[in-house]
Amino acid sequence: MAQVSGLRATYDINRPIGARLVTLEVGGQPVEDGKIYRVATNSFLGEGGDGYLSFKQGREVARDKLLSELLCDHVSAVKTIEPPAMGRLVSV
């Protein structure tokens, strides 16, 4: 399962494949059908790795630094890293 930031999803593993998502929020608001959302990911997933083929349907806006460089830059800037909030992916 992909690790996420900025969204909250509830899902039911007992539902059929393709119908397991119960709710999805971005920034605390329900996702809107038809709205375009910008996603940041690494090149492996962005190119459909691990079966995330839906990323290939999107449009690449930018390919900047490597993920490892971005992480190092962030750690250098903030000095202290806090663990992420729990409850981003919730099984119901």
C-alpha positions as CSV (number, residue, x, y, z in Angstrom):
1,M,0.0,0.0,0.0
2,A,1.4,3.4,-1.0
3,Q,2.3,5.8,1.8
4,V,0.5,9.1,1.5
5,S,0.6,12.6,2.8
6,G,-2.1,15.2,2.6
7,L,-5.0,12.8,2.2
8,R,-7.2,10.5,4.3
9,A,-8.8,7.4,2.8
10,T,-11.1,4.9,4.4
11,Y,-11.5,1.5,2.6
12,D,-13.2,-1.8,3.1
13,I,-11.0,-4.7,2.1
14,N,-14.1,-7.0,2.0
15,R,-15.6,-5.1,-0.9
16,P,-14.8,-6.2,-4.5
17,I,-11.6,-4.9,-6.1
18,G,-12.3,-1.5,-7.6
19,A,-15.1,-0.7,-5.0
20,R,-13.1,-0.8,-1.8
21,L,-12.6,3.0,-1.3
22,V,-15.3,4.3,1.1
23,T,-14.2,7.9,1.5
24,L,-11.3,10.0,0.3
25,E,-10.3,13.5,1.5
26,V,-7.5,15.8,0.4
27,G,-6.6,18.6,2.8
28,G,-9.5,17.7,5.0
29,Q,-12.1,18.1,2.2
30,P,-13.9,15.4,0.2
31,V,-12.3,14.8,-3.2
32,E,-14.3,16.4,-6.0
33,D,-15.1,14.4,-9.1
34,G,-13.7,16.1,-12.2
35,K,-11.2,18.2,-10.2
36,I,-7.6,17.9,-11.2
37,Y,-5.2,17.2,-8.3
38,R,-1.4,17.6,-8.4
39,V,0.5,14.5,-7.1
40,A,4.2,14.3,-6.2
41,T,5.8,10.9,-6.3
42,N,9.0,9.2,-7.2
43,S,9.8,8.2,-10.8
44,F,9.4,4.5,-10.1
45,L,5.7,4.9,-9.1
46,G,5.1,7.7,-11.6
47,E,6.1,5.3,-14.4
48,G,3.6,2.7,-13.2
49,G,5.9,0.7,-10.8
50,D,4.3,-1.7,-8.3
51,G,1.1,-1.7,-10.4
52,Y,0.3,1.9,-9.9
53,L,-0.7,2.3,-13.6
54,S,-3.1,5.2,-13.0
55,F,-0.1,7.5,-12.6
56,K,0.8,6.8,-16.2
57,Q,-2.6,8.4,-17.2
58,G,-1.6,11.7,-15.6
59,R,0.6,14.4,-17.1
60,E,4.1,15.0,-15.9
61,V,4.5,18.6,-14.9
62,A,8.0,18.6,-13.6
63,R,10.9,16.3,-12.9
64,D,13.2,18.1,-10.6
65,K,15.5,16.7,-7.9
66,L,15.8,13.2,-6.8
67,L,13.6,12.2,-3.9
68,S,16.7,11.6,-1.8
69,E,17.9,15.2,-2.5
70,L,14.5,16.7,-1.6
71,L,14.5,14.7,1.7
72,C,18.1,15.8,2.6
73,D,17.2,19.4,1.8
74,H,14.1,19.2,4.0
75,V,15.9,17.7,6.9
76,S,18.6,20.3,6.6
77,A,16.0,23.1,6.6
78,V,13.8,21.9,9.5
79,K,16.5,20.1,11.6
80,T,13.8,18.0,13.5
81,I,11.6,15.4,11.8
82,E,8.3,14.4,13.5
83,P,6.6,11.2,12.7
84,P,3.6,11.5,10.4
85,A,0.1,11.6,11.9
86,M,-1.6,8.3,12.1
87,G,-5.0,7.6,10.5
88,R,-4.3,8.6,6.9
89,L,-5.2,5.1,5.6
90,V,-8.0,3.6,7.6
91,S,-9.6,0.2,7.2
92,V,-13.3,0.1,8.1
